[in-house]
């Protein structure tokens, strides 16, 4: 039976796409068939730049399910929240399209990692937030955190949102790409590790290292 995860971050620039691609690559190296999906892509037209980044990190070309838009079924043009992007494009956000795409991918792969748009509380409508989608479908969450100044506050708020809703949190990914101040980064990692041990004892904290991305092939 396929496993589906919803990967989100503590803020818009937490490095979700980078971590989604890295995790997919690592799990694929363990012998599992893994695919990533973009929940809602904004700021693009005919393609998902996040899916392209996933494939570069994974070291594989764009897949047939990428080319037919199964992995990025909803794309809006303006780089902003899905709520605003949909309004600007004068389109709705049909969640059933996302569900249908996930179901198809789950039938083809062992693992599906859905990368969210922004953080967990990013709005899809005035009264429906991103976090409501995985909560209603009982999809476990993978949260991306990092060690930049101010990130502890954002991490705690995101973790509290998951906890109060009774959602599953099997993994927290610590994105080391932000570790420019080693003192702050070390303290942040330690704080989050201790918090998870108390509040989410079954959650695995994984440090995602910096890697050099392969150059994009424009030929």
VENQUIDA-V988675 format. One record per residue. N is the residue number from 1. RES is the residue in three letters. PHI is phi in radians with two decimals (* if undefined). OMEGA is omega in whole degrees, -180 to 180 (none if undefined). Layout:
n=N res=RES phi=PHI omega=OMEGA
n=N res=RES phi=PHI omega=OMEGA
This chain:
n=1 res=UNK phi=* omega=-177
n=2 res=UNK phi=-1.22 omega=176
n=3 res=UNK phi=-1.91 omega=179
n=4 res=UNK phi=-1.98 omega=177
n=5 res=UNK phi=-2.18 omega=174
n=6 res=UNK phi=-1.97 omega=-177
n=7 res=UNK phi=-1.71 omega=179
n=8 res=UNK phi=-2.29 omega=-178
n=9 res=UNK phi=-2.32 omega=-179
n=10 res=UNK phi=-1.40 omega=173
n=11 res=UNK phi=-2.84 omega=-174
n=12 res=UNK phi=-1.07 omega=-174
n=13 res=UNK phi=-1.83 omega=-180
n=14 res=UNK phi=-1.35 omega=-178
n=15 res=UNK phi=1.61 omega=-179
n=16 res=UNK phi=-1.06 omega=-177
n=17 res=UNK phi=-1.11 omega=178
n=18 res=UNK phi=-1.05 omega=-177
n=19 res=UNK phi=-1.22 omega=178
n=20 res=UNK phi=-1.09 omega=179
n=21 res=UNK phi=-1.14 omega=-180
n=22 res=UNK phi=-1.13 omega=-179
n=23 res=UNK phi=-1.13 omega=178
n=24 res=UNK phi=-1.06 omega=179
n=25 res=UNK phi=-1.12 omega=-178
n=26 res=UNK phi=-1.15 omega=179
n=27 res=UNK phi=-1.19 omega=177
n=28 res=UNK phi=-1.13 omega=178
n=29 res=UNK phi=-1.17 omega=177
n=30 res=UNK phi=-1.46 omega=176
n=31 res=UNK phi=1.80 omega=178
n=32 res=UNK phi=-1.57 omega=173
n=33 res=UNK phi=-1.51 omega=-172
n=34 res=UNK phi=-2.23 omega=174
n=35 res=UNK phi=-2.34 omega=175
n=36 res=UNK phi=-1.89 omega=178
n=37 res=UNK phi=-2.31 omega=174
n=38 res=UNK phi=-1.68 omega=-177
n=39 res=UNK phi=-1.01 omega=174
n=40 res=UNK phi=-2.49 omega=-180
n=41 res=UNK phi=-1.76 omega=173
n=42 res=UNK phi=-2.06 omega=179
n=43 res=UNK phi=1.43 omega=178
n=44 res=UNK phi=-2.30 omega=179
n=45 res=UNK phi=-2.04 omega=-173
n=46 res=UNK phi=-1.77 omega=-175
n=47 res=UNK phi=-2.62 omega=176
n=48 res=UNK phi=-1.94 omega=179
n=49 res=UNK phi=-1.18 omega=178
n=50 res=UNK phi=-1.21 omega=177
n=51 res=UNK phi=-1.10 omega=178
n=52 res=UNK phi=-1.04 omega=178
n=53 res=UNK phi=-1.15 omega=177
n=54 res=UNK phi=-0.93 omega=-176
n=55 res=UNK phi=-1.17 omega=177
n=56 res=UNK phi=-1.08 omega=-180
n=57 res=UNK phi=-1.17 omega=179
n=58 res=UNK phi=-1.24 omega=179
n=59 res=UNK phi=1.36 omega=180
n=60 res=UNK phi=-2.26 omega=177
n=61 res=UNK phi=-1.30 omega=173
n=62 res=UNK phi=-1.01 omega=-175
n=63 res=UNK phi=-1.61 omega=176
n=64 res=UNK phi=-0.94 omega=179
n=65 res=UNK phi=-1.27 omega=172
n=66 res=UNK phi=-1.41 omega=-175
n=67 res=UNK phi=-1.19 omega=178
n=68 res=UNK phi=-1.69 omega=174
n=69 res=UNK phi=1.26 omega=176
n=70 res=UNK phi=-1.11 omega=-177
n=71 res=UNK phi=-1.43 omega=176
n=72 res=UNK phi=-2.55 omega=-172
n=73 res=UNK phi=-1.31 omega=-178
n=74 res=UNK phi=-2.16 omega=-178
n=75 res=UNK phi=-2.21 omega=179
n=76 res=UNK phi=-2.13 omega=-166
n=77 res=UNK phi=-1.45 omega=-173
n=78 res=UNK phi=-1.57 omega=-179
n=79 res=UNK phi=-1.37 omega=-177
n=80 res=UNK phi=-2.77 omega=179
n=81 res=UNK phi=-1.11 omega=178
n=82 res=UNK phi=-0.96 omega=180
n=83 res=UNK phi=-1.02 omega=-179
n=84 res=UNK phi=-1.24 omega=-179
n=85 res=UNK phi=-1.06 omega=179
n=86 res=UNK phi=-1.14 omega=180
n=87 res=UNK phi=-1.16 omega=180
n=88 res=UNK phi=-1.15 omega=178
n=89 res=UNK phi=-1.45 omega=-179
n=90 res=UNK phi=0.98 omega=178
n=91 res=UNK phi=-2.34 omega=175
n=92 res=UNK phi=-1.55 omega=172
n=93 res=UNK phi=-2.07 omega=-178
n=94 res=UNK phi=-1.34 omega=-177
n=95 res=UNK phi=-1.09 omega=180
n=96 res=UNK phi=-1.14 omega=177
n=97 res=UNK phi=-1.18 omega=177
n=98 res=UNK phi=-1.12 omega=180
n=99 res=UNK phi=-1.04 omega=-180
n=100 res=UNK phi=-1.09 omega=179
n=101 res=UNK phi=-1.13 omega=179
n=102 res=UNK phi=-1.08 omega=180
n=103 res=UNK phi=-1.07 omega=179
n=104 res=UNK phi=-1.14 omega=180
n=105 res=UNK phi=-1.12 omega=179
n=106 res=UNK phi=-1.12 omega=177
n=107 res=UNK phi=-1.42 omega=-177
n=108 res=UNK phi=-1.93 omega=-173
n=109 res=UNK phi=-2.26 omega=177
n=110 res=UNK phi=-1.26 omega=-175
n=111 res=UNK phi=-2.34 omega=174
n=112 res=UNK phi=-2.12 omega=177
n=113 res=UNK phi=-1.89 omega=179
n=114 res=UNK phi=-1.62 omega=176
n=115 res=UNK phi=-1.50 omega=-179
n=116 res=UNK phi=-1.26 omega=177
n=117 res=UNK phi=-1.90 omega=-177
n=118 res=UNK phi=1.23 omega=-179
n=119 res=UNK phi=-1.60 omega=-175
n=120 res=UNK phi=-1.15 omega=-177
n=121 res=UNK phi=-1.71 omega=175
n=122 res=UNK phi=-1.16 omega=-175
n=123 res=UNK phi=-1.39 omega=169
n=124 res=UNK phi=-1.73 omega=171
n=125 res=UNK phi=-2.46 omega=179
n=126 res=UNK phi=-1.11 omega=-176
n=127 res=UNK phi=-2.22 omega=179
n=128 res=UNK phi=-2.43 omega=-178
n=129 res=UNK phi=-1.73 omega=179
n=130 res=UNK phi=-0.95 omega=-177
n=131 res=UNK phi=-1.08 omega=-180
n=132 res=UNK phi=-1.15 omega=-177
n=133 res=UNK phi=-1.14 omega=178
n=134 res=UNK phi=-1.18 omega=-180
n=135 res=UNK phi=-1.11 omega=-178
n=136 res=UNK phi=-1.16 omega=-177
n=137 res=UNK phi=-1.83 omega=180
n=138 res=UNK phi=0.94 omega=176
n=139 res=UNK phi=-1.60 omega=179
n=140 res=UNK phi=-1.12 omega=-175
n=141 res=UNK phi=-1.77 omega=167
n=142 res=UNK phi=-1.97 omega=-176
n=143 res=UNK phi=-1.87 omega=177
n=144 res=UNK phi=-1.66 omega=177
n=145 res=UNK phi=-2.10 omega=177
n=146 res=UNK phi=-2.69 omega=-172
n=147 res=UNK phi=-1.92 omega=176
n=148 res=UNK phi=-1.25 omega=-180
n=149 res=UNK phi=-0.99 omega=-179
n=150 res=UNK phi=1.65 omega=-175
n=151 res=UNK phi=-1.30 omega=179
n=152 res=UNK phi=-1.06 omega=179
n=153 res=UNK phi=-1.02 omega=-179
n=154 res=UNK phi=-1.12 omega=180
n=155 res=UNK phi=-1.15 omega=-179
n=156 res=UNK phi=-1.11 omega=179
n=157 res=UNK phi=-1.11 omega=179
n=158 res=UNK phi=-1.17 omega=180
n=159 res=UNK phi=-1.14 omega=177
n=160 res=UNK phi=-1.12 omega=178
n=161 res=UNK phi=-1.10 omega=178
n=162 res=UNK phi=-1.15 omega=-176
n=163 res=UNK phi=-1.14 omega=-176
n=164 res=UNK phi=-1.17 omega=178
n=165 res=UNK phi=-1.64 omega=178
n=166 res=UNK phi=1.16 omega=-177
n=167 res=UNK phi=-1.56 omega=178
n=168 res=UNK phi=-1.41 omega=-179
n=169 res=UNK phi=-2.36 omega=-176
n=170 res=UNK phi=-1.24 omega=-176
n=171 res=UNK phi=-2.45 omega=165
n=172 res=UNK phi=-2.09 omega=-180
n=173 res=UNK phi=-1.80 omega=177
n=174 res=UNK phi=-1.63 omega=-177
n=175 res=UNK phi=-1.47 omega=-176
n=176 res=UNK phi=-1.32 omega=180
n=177 res=UNK phi=-1.13 omega=-179
n=178 res=UNK phi=-1.68 omega=-173
n=179 res=UNK phi=-1.41 omega=179
n=180 res=UNK phi=-1.48 omega=175
n=181 res=UNK phi=-1.96 omega=-173
n=182 res=UNK phi=-1.11 omega=-179
n=183 res=UNK phi=-1.16 omega=180
n=184 res=UNK phi=-1.16 omega=-178
n=185 res=UNK phi=-1.08 omega=-179
n=186 res=UNK phi=-1.12 omega=180
n=187 res=UNK phi=-1.16 omega=-180
n=188 res=UNK phi=-1.10 omega=179
n=189 res=UNK phi=-1.04 omega=180
n=190 res=UNK phi=-1.13 omega=180
n=191 res=UNK phi=-1.12 omega=-180
n=192 res=UNK phi=-1.13 omega=179
n=193 res=UNK phi=-1.08 omega=180
n=194 res=UNK phi=-1.20 omega=179
n=195 res=UNK phi=-1.10 omega=180
n=196 res=UNK phi=-1.11 omega=180
n=197 res=UNK phi=-1.07 omega=179
n=198 res=UNK phi=-1.41 omega=-169
n=199 res=UNK phi=-1.72 omega=-180
n=200 res=UNK phi=-2.35 omega=-172
n=201 res=UNK phi=-1.11 omega=180
n=202 res=UNK phi=-1.63 omega=-178
n=203 res=UNK phi=-1.50 omega=178
n=204 res=UNK phi=-1.64 omega=177
n=205 res=UNK phi=-1.66 omega=-176
n=206 res=UNK phi=-2.06 omega=177
n=207 res=UNK phi=-1.56 omega=179
n=208 res=UNK phi=-1.66 omega=-175
n=209 res=UNK phi=-1.35 omega=171
n=210 res=UNK phi=-1.24 omega=174
n=211 res=UNK phi=-2.31 omega=176
n=212 res=UNK phi=-1.59 omega=-178
n=213 res=UNK phi=-1.33 omega=173
n=214 res=UNK phi=-1.14 omega=-180
n=215 res=UNK phi=-1.16 omega=180
n=216 res=UNK phi=-1.28 omega=179
n=217 res=UNK phi=-1.60 omega=-178
n=218 res=UNK phi=-1.73 omega=-178
n=219 res=UNK phi=-1.34 omega=none
